[in-house]
């Protein structure tokens, strides 16, 4: 396939499989608690484990792709994701669930790095912002699809059926990845000898922390929102369907945020305002019975800062340092996403309610405006990369 929009459709669905797999634990958390006799702290650990390999593999992920090829690495990553979910489906021990989740996470990290690069290769200088916005949307779409379908599958067939369903989605991604072709002429820039100064590294790490903390905050509703509603008497399926509304709506609000940022030329203002509103809505969800209204509002608010945040590294990275810089950015992001659910799960277990996890999410999101200010202080003294 040589049409770049057709290629983008392939990359979109393949990345969606990663989101679908990530959310498979949170989508049926109450079911897993009963099946394996574990608590919210254990569920939080299992959720966070998916991102643990990213702390160690995000940086070398690009080098692995360069050594073995983007397509081969992506296929290997999908195979690891398949292996992890198959392990979780075929075993009934909690330690095996942890092992399968880690293997799947390794595949997910490698896939994420490669898909970002493959998108850039096809769209560098040609609607790159639009393409990245579409690819980003694959994440909420995959999570929403998981929330919408897996609770019903789990209720009907138990935990193994959930992970077999994940295997089926990943298998479809493998088939599509075989159709992928690299662009006719590569526009990538060799970065093996590139060097990053301390100021740039600091700015990229701050940008990664903003992206990580914002996602941790939003992940609280995805990871612990269903459990919160079950505590209030909702069924597992109804809770998953209600929470999925935030993801479906955010799939629209992500490109809307990009348009607003471009039109107003105030992307950082959008990030700051979005952070405050997200924190407010997370706090309200634990204290209000207007669940659907708040969830819909979360979807509208949460997606809009995504594009502006993802564009932050480009402000301080030159083309020859982009690969290593994005590796640093993703390393910080994965570290935040690894620790966030674990801490939230322990806090929820300690307090006896999933509401504590959502309150923690509200607090971490409130750190983002301060980090935006720090990033701007560094970036404003640097010339725009060519």
N, C-alpha and C positions, 0 to 999 in steps of 0.2 A: 504494500500500500504506500503510495507516494503523496497522497493528498494530506496536507498537514492537519486539516480539521478531522479527517478520518482517523489519523494517528492520535489526535487529541482525544477522540472518543474512546479509543482503545486504552490510552493511559488513564483516562477518567475511570473507566470500569475497573481496571486492574488496581488502581489505588483505592477504589471503593471496597474491594475485597479485604484490604487491610483494616479499614474502619469497621467493616462488618464483623471481622474476627475480634478486634479489640473490644467492641461493645458486647460480645456474646456472653461475657461473664456478668457484667452489670445488668444486662437485660433480664437475666433469670436468677439474679442474686438470691431472692428468697427460696427458690427451688434448690439451688446449690447448698444453701445453709441447711435445709432439711435432709438432702440426699447424703451429704458428707458429715453432718453434725458439726458444722463450724459456725463462727460468729461473724459479725460485720468487720472485725479487725482482720480476720483471715480473708474475707472477700476483698477488702481494700488492698491487702498484700497481693492477692492474685491479679487484681486489676493493674496495680502498679508494676508488676513484674514484666508486663508486656513491653514497657519502655526501658527497663533496666539495661538491656544490651546496647541501647542507643548511647549511653554514657561512654561506652568503650568502643563502639563500632562506627559512630557517626563520622569521626575524623578519618579513619582508614577506609571507610566505605567507598569514597571516591577513588582511592588508589586500587581497591579491589576491582572496581568496575573497569578502570583503565587497563588493568592487567589481563582480565579475562573477557572483557567486552560487556557493554551495557546489557544487551539482550540475554546473554548467557548468565550474567549475574542476576538479572531480574527473574529468570526462570528458576535458577537455583534458590533464590529467596522465596519464591512461591512454593517450591517443593518443601522447603523448611516449614513454611506456614501450614502446608497440608499435613506434614508429619506431626507437627505439634498438636493440631486439632484432632488428628486420628488417634494420637496417644491419649488425649483427654476423653475421647469417645469410647475407647476400648478398655480403659482401666477404671477401677473403682476406688483407688487409694488417693488420699489427698496429696501425698508426696508426688504421685504420678501426675496429678493435675498441675502441680507447680512445675515439674520438669517439662511437661508438654507446653505450658504457657511460655516458659523461657525459650524453648526451641522456636515456637511460633513468633516470639518477639524478635529473635535474631533475624528471622526471615523478614519480618515487618520493617525493621530498621534498614536492612540492606535494600529492600524494595523502595522505601521512601527516598533514600539518597539517590538511587538510580533514576527513579521517575522524575525527580526534580531536574536532574541533569538532562534527561531525554527531552523533557518539555522545553528546556532552554535551548537545546541544540536545534529543535525544529522551529522555534519562534523567536530566536534572538534577532532583534531589530524589526520583527513583524508581529504586531499585536501581542507582545510578550505579557503586558499587564492583563489583557483580556484572557489570554491562555492560562496564566497562573491563577487568575480568579476562578476560572472554570475548574481547574484541577483542584484547587482548595475546596471547592464545593463538593468534591467527591467524598470528603471526610464526613460532613454532616449528612449527606445523602446516605452513605453506608451505615452510619450509626442509626439514623432514623429507620432505615429498612430493617436493621437488626432489632430495634425496639418494637417495630410493628409486627414482625413475623416470629421471632424466636420465642417470646413468651407463650404464644399459642402452641408452637411446636413442642416446647418443653412441657407444657401442661398435658399434651396428648401423648407424648412419647418418652418423657423423662430427659434427664441431662444428656445421655448419649445421643439422643435424636438431635439435640441442639448442636452438638459439635459435628455430627455427620452433616447437618445442613451447612455449617461453615465450610466443611470440606467440599461440598458440592459447589458453593460459590467460588472458592479458590480454584477449583478445577476449571470452571468457566474462564477465570482469569488466565490460567495457563494456556488454554486453547487460544484466547485472543492474543496473548503475548507472542505466540508463534507467528502471528500475522504482522507483527511490528517490523518495520524496516528503518534503518538510520537515514537521516537526511542526505540528499545527494552530495552536499559539500558541508563538511563540519565547520562550525564557526567557533569552536572552543579554542581557548588559549592555554598553552602549556603553562603550568604553574609550579612545576617541580622546584624551580629556583626562586620562586617568589618569596618575599619576606614581608612580614607584617610588623609595623612599629607598635610600640606599647599602647599608644593612644587609640589606634585603630582596633587593636585586640580588645581593649576596654569597652569601646563603643559597641563592638559586635557582641560581646558578652552581655552588655546591658540590654541590647536589642533582643537577644535570646531569652533573657530573664523576663522581659516584658511579654514576649510571646508565650513563654512557659507559664508564667503566673496567670495570665489572662485565660489560657486554656485550662489550667488547674481549676480556676474559679468556675468556668462553664462546665467542666467535667464533673463537678460535684452534683449538678442536677441530673446528669446522665448516669452517673455511677450510683448515687444514693437517692435520687429523686423517686425511682420506683419503690425503693424500700420505705421511704417516708410515706408514700401514699398507701402502701400495704399496711403500715402501722395505723393509718386512719381508717382502715376497713375496706380499701379498694382490693379488687382481685389483681393477681399478677398481670394478667393480660390487659386489663383496663388501665392499670398504672403505666405499663409500658407504652400503650397506645397514646395516653395523655402526654407523657414526657416526650414522645417522638414528635409531637407538634412543634416543639422548639427547633428541632433539627430541620424539619421540612421548611419552616419559615426562614430559618437562617440561610438556607440554600438560595433564597431570593435576596436576603439582606446583605449577603457578602458582595455580590456585584454592585448592589445599590450603594454600598459604602465606598467602593472604588470610584464610582461615578461622582459621588458627593465630594470625595477627597480631591479628585481632579478638577471639578468645577469650582470649588471654593478655594483650592490651593491651601487648605488648612488641614492636612492629614493628621497632624499631632493633636489638634483640637478635637478631632473626631475620636481619637484614641482616648483622650482624657475624659471627654463627656461620656463615651461608651463605657468606660471603666466605672465611673460613678454610678451610672444607671444600672449596670449589671450587678454591682454590689448591693444596691438598694433592692432590686428585684429578688435576688437570692435571699436576702434577709426577710423580705415580705412573704416568700413562699413558705417559710417555716412558721409563719404567724398568721396567715390568712387562709380562709376557706375558698377564696376566689382562684382556685388552682388553674383553671383553663385560661382565664384572663392573664394571669401572671406568666404562665408558660408561653402563651402567644407573644406577650411583650418581651420575654427573654429571647425568643427567636428573632424578633425585629431588632433588638438592641445588640445582641451578641455577635452577629455576623458582620456588622458594618466596620468595626475596627480591624478586621482580619487583613484586608488588602493593605491598608496603611502600615500596619505593623510588619508585614512580610516585606514591605519595600524599604524598611529601615537599613538593613545591611548594605543595600546598593548605594546608599548615600556616602558611605565611607570606604567601600571596597572598589579597587580598580579591577579591570577584567582579569589581570594576571594573578590577583590574590583572591578571586571570588570563590574558587573551589575550597581552599583551606579556610577562608573566612566563613563560608556557609557551614563547613564542618564544625567550626567553633560554635556558631549560632545554634545548630541542631544539637550539639552536645549539651549545652546549657538547657535547651528546651527539654530534651529527654530526661535530664537530671531532675528538673522540676516536675515533670509528668510521672517520674518514677516515685518520688518522695511524697507528692501531694496526696494520692489516694491512700497510701500506707498510713500517713499521719492522720488523715481524715477518718479512716476506718478505725484506728485505735481510739480516736477521740469519740467517735460514735459509740464504740463498744463501752468505753468508760462511762459515758453519760447515759447509755441505754436507749439512745434515739439517733436515727439518721439525720435529724435536724441539726445536730452539732456539726456534721460534715458540711452542710450547706452554709452554715454561719462561718465556718473556717474559710470556705470559698469566697464569701463576701469580703473577709478581711484581707486575703492575699491579693484580690483584685484591686483593693484600695492602695496597694503599694505601686501599682503601674503608673499612675500620674507622676509620682516622685521620680521613678526611673525614666520616664519620658523627659522630664526636665533635665536630668543628668545627661541623657543621651544628646539632647539638643545643645547643651553647653559644650560638648566635645565636637559634635558635627558642625556647628556653626563656624568653627575656626578652621575647617578643612575645605579645600576646593572640591567641587563635584567631580567624581571620577569620570574619565572620558568614556 
